[in-house]
Amino acid sequence: MFKSNKKIIIATGGTGGHIFPSLSLHESLNKKFHIEITTDKRGMNYLGDKTNLRIKLIDSSPFFKKNILKSVISFFKIIIATVLSVIFLFKSKAKLVVGMGGYSSFPVCVAALLLGKKIIIYENNLVLGKTNKILIPFAEKILVSTDSVAGINPRYKNKVFFSGYFLRKNLFNVKKNDGDYNTKDLSLLILGGSQSAKIFSKLVPDVLTACKRENIKFKIYQQCRLDDENDLKKNYKENNFNFELFIFSSDLSKYYEKADIAITRSGASSIAELTNSRTPFIAIPLPSSADNHQQENASYFEKKGYCILLNEKDIKRKLFEILKDLNNDRKKLFLMKDKMKQHSDENSSDKASELIERILNA
């Protein structure tokens, strides 16, 4: 397929919640344009094995630190990252930068503006992030995953473009086998986000043990931290659970195919993948998430009927009853799956690609 000689930079970094949408967008844009990705050291943990990508490492720092010394250090790191970004963009002759949110994208977007290049920004959470809040006055467009993003000043409503969540294409090939859904032991997928969740490894096994005492059995697939793997494995073996542990997977499609229900943090990418794979889930927001965005994400999806929202402080008290209820009344799982069928992000990255092409050709 013919590629334009115009180069586009995707500025990303940090956690999988920023990296994975970037990979999806790259997949669509790469059909038409020459694409390069900038990321920080944390982002390299997810991109290091992607030998087919052109990647530039530009490390930055969060904006604000409570400690004065750290604030000064943070400021100089951002300045250095911006200077390096200016040099990189000047040499690359890129025509446009797509900032994927998070502090890692900030210096690259600022550098683009200093060089007179266009920027587009992307927000996949329900609350506009700090970086995007600063950049939106200067952006050509802001791509949003839903039509309910809070924090966008009304004066910029003409910049909002509803694209949907950027998800990898193979996710939409997930096939569910619900033939014996009413009689089999349910399969339970436990996810902690790209960084995994230590608290899930500590609290959830006790709840599952209580379920087993009530003759409620699950086939367990659980993401865990390497530090927790041995203890978790020992616990499950001692209690004769049918289980499979994994440390990290950049492609969870094989687990979505097997899972009847999931327990998950409510990062935007995670719950969007579960929704598009038609996997009902219990969303447990990370209490320390920036701007409480995980709580907002989970609340939005619960109102849509895709999930059950459970606060972390209530895991011990309420998770058992939720799992018991869903196991005994499986019509509720069918209802969630049916509502999920009304939602699809299959064409989201292609829609964004078409918009970017129009902006470049304007």
ChimeraX attribute file (.defattr): number of C-alpha atoms within 10 A of each C-alpha:
attribute: neighborCount
match mode: 1-to-1
recipient: residues
	/A:1	5
	/A:2	7
	/A:3	12
	/A:4	12
	/A:5	11
	/A:6	15
	/A:7	18
	/A:8	25
	/A:9	27
	/A:10	27
	/A:11	29
	/A:12	30
	/A:13	33
	/A:14	22
	/A:15	18
	/A:16	22
	/A:17	22
	/A:18	26
	/A:19	24
	/A:20	24
	/A:21	22
	/A:22	24
	/A:23	21
	/A:24	18
	/A:25	23
	/A:26	24
	/A:27	18
	/A:28	21
	/A:29	22
	/A:30	17
	/A:31	14
	/A:32	18
	/A:33	18
	/A:34	17
	/A:35	20
	/A:36	19
	/A:37	22
	/A:38	24
	/A:39	24
	/A:40	22
	/A:41	16
	/A:42	15
	/A:43	21
	/A:44	19
	/A:45	14
	/A:46	19
	/A:47	20
	/A:48	11
	/A:49	9
	/A:50	11
	/A:51	8
	/A:52	6
	/A:53	15
	/A:54	12
	/A:55	18
	/A:56	16
	/A:57	16
	/A:58	22
	/A:59	24
	/A:60	26
	/A:61	21
	/A:62	16
	/A:63	15
	/A:64	12
	/A:65	14
	/A:66	7
	/A:67	9
	/A:68	10
	/A:69	10
	/A:70	12
	/A:71	16
	/A:72	12
	/A:73	14
	/A:74	18
	/A:75	18
	/A:76	14
	/A:77	18
	/A:78	21
	/A:79	15
	/A:80	16
	/A:81	23
	/A:82	23
	/A:83	16
	/A:84	18
	/A:85	24
	/A:86	21
	/A:87	13
	/A:88	18
	/A:89	22
	/A:90	13
	/A:91	9
	/A:92	13
	/A:93	13
	/A:94	20
	/A:95	17
	/A:96	23
	/A:97	29
	/A:98	27
	/A:99	33
	/A:100	29
	/A:101	26
	/A:102	23
	/A:103	24
	/A:104	29
	/A:105	28
	/A:106	28
	/A:107	27
	/A:108	32
	/A:109	32
	/A:110	21
	/A:111	22
	/A:112	25
	/A:113	18
	/A:114	11
	/A:115	13
	/A:116	11
	/A:117	16
	/A:118	19
	/A:119	26
	/A:120	23
	/A:121	25
	/A:122	29
	/A:123	26
	/A:124	26
	/A:125	24
	/A:126	25
	/A:127	21
	/A:128	22
	/A:129	21
	/A:130	17
	/A:131	22
	/A:132	25
	/A:133	15
	/A:134	12
	/A:135	20
	/A:136	21
	/A:137	14
	/A:138	15
	/A:139	20
	/A:140	17
	/A:141	23
	/A:142	27
	/A:143	24
	/A:144	23
	/A:145	23
	/A:146	16
	/A:147	12
	/A:148	13
	/A:149	17
	/A:150	13
	/A:151	13
	/A:152	18
	/A:153	11
	/A:154	9
	/A:155	8
	/A:156	13
	/A:157	11
	/A:158	10
	/A:159	17
	/A:160	19
	/A:161	18
	/A:162	17
	/A:163	24
	/A:164	23
	/A:165	28
	/A:166	29
	/A:167	25
	/A:168	22
	/A:169	15
	/A:170	10
	/A:171	19
	/A:172	16
	/A:173	10
	/A:174	18
	/A:175	14
	/A:176	14
	/A:177	11
	/A:178	11
	/A:179	8
	/A:180	9
	/A:181	15
	/A:182	13
	/A:183	8
	/A:184	12
	/A:185	14
	/A:186	21
	/A:187	21
	/A:188	23
	/A:189	25
	/A:190	26
	/A:191	25
	/A:192	25
	/A:193	22
	/A:194	21
	/A:195	15
	/A:196	20
	/A:197	19
	/A:198	14
	/A:199	12
	/A:200	21
	/A:201	21
	/A:202	13
	/A:203	14
	/A:204	17
	/A:205	16
	/A:206	15
	/A:207	18
	/A:208	21
	/A:209	19
	/A:210	14
	/A:211	19
	/A:212	15
	/A:213	9
	/A:214	10
	/A:215	10
	/A:216	16
	/A:217	20
	/A:218	21
	/A:219	18
	/A:220	20
	/A:221	20
	/A:222	25
	/A:223	26
	/A:224	25
	/A:225	19
	/A:226	11
	/A:227	10
	/A:228	14
	/A:229	17
	/A:230	12
	/A:231	12
	/A:232	18
	/A:233	14
	/A:234	11
	/A:235	15
	/A:236	18
	/A:237	12
	/A:238	9
	/A:239	12
	/A:240	11
	/A:241	18
	/A:242	13
	/A:243	16
	/A:244	13
	/A:245	17
	/A:246	13
	/A:247	15
	/A:248	19
	/A:249	11
	/A:250	10
	/A:251	12
	/A:252	15
	/A:253	20
	/A:254	11
	/A:255	18
	/A:256	24
	/A:257	17
	/A:258	20
	/A:259	25
	/A:260	25
	/A:261	23
	/A:262	24
	/A:263	22
	/A:264	24
	/A:265	29
	/A:266	29
	/A:267	27
	/A:268	23
	/A:269	23
	/A:270	21
	/A:271	26
	/A:272	23
	/A:273	21
	/A:274	23
	/A:275	24
	/A:276	22
	/A:277	23
	/A:278	29
	/A:279	25
	/A:280	27
	/A:281	29
	/A:282	24
	/A:283	29
	/A:284	24
	/A:285	24
	/A:286	20
	/A:287	15
	/A:288	10
	/A:289	12
	/A:290	11
	/A:291	14
	/A:292	14
	/A:293	23
	/A:294	25
	/A:295	24
	/A:296	20
	/A:297	24
	/A:298	27
	/A:299	20
	/A:300	17
	/A:301	20
	/A:302	17
	/A:303	11
	/A:304	14
	/A:305	17
	/A:306	28
	/A:307	27
	/A:308	18
	/A:309	20
	/A:310	20
	/A:311	16
	/A:312	18
	/A:313	10
	/A:314	10
	/A:315	17
	/A:316	13
	/A:317	10
	/A:318	14
	/A:319	21
	/A:320	17
	/A:321	13
	/A:322	15
	/A:323	19
	/A:324	16
	/A:325	12
	/A:326	14
	/A:327	20
	/A:328	12
	/A:329	12
	/A:330	14
	/A:331	13
	/A:332	15
	/A:333	20
	/A:334	17
	/A:335	13
	/A:336	21
	/A:337	22
	/A:338	15
	/A:339	15
	/A:340	22
	/A:341	13
	/A:342	10
	/A:343	15
	/A:344	16
	/A:345	20
	/A:346	18
	/A:347	16
	/A:348	20
	/A:349	26
	/A:350	18
	/A:351	18
	/A:352	22
	/A:353	22
	/A:354	13
	/A:355	16
	/A:356	20
	/A:357	16
	/A:358	10
	/A:359	14
	/A:360	12
	/A:361	7
	/A:362	6
